[in-house]
Amino acid sequence: MKSKIEQQVMASVAVVYTARRLTSRFALECYALVLSFVGTVFFVSLPHVAANLSNVASGGVGSIEAFIISAVLGTKLIVQLALLVGACALVAMGVDMSRANSPKNTFAA
């Protein structure tokens, strides 16, 4: 049986731990990625983009590249910013994951 003060201290530790996890760099990158996706979905009709992309795909990789470039450049600034934030968040998440999976620098004895 824990005393009242032990319960309060453990509750405070749990709150601080949770707050740190929710505001970590990786969590903020996830939030940016989700907000970017939601913002893009709000302003862009994804079924129309998919239909247009399937029509263009028969022309090969070059036509897909031209379609993506013209689609991004032809959107509103808010969509371009959302895509940029999403791309930066994906790159940052990839860097974080590669750092976490890379062997640590150790000195050979």
Secondary structure, 3 states (H helix, E strand, C coil): CCCHHHHHHHHHHHHHHHHHHHCCHHHHHHHHHHHHHHHHHHHCCHHHHHHHHHHHHHHCHHHHHHHHHHHHHCCCHHHHHHHHHHHHHHHHHHHHHHHHHCCCCCCCC
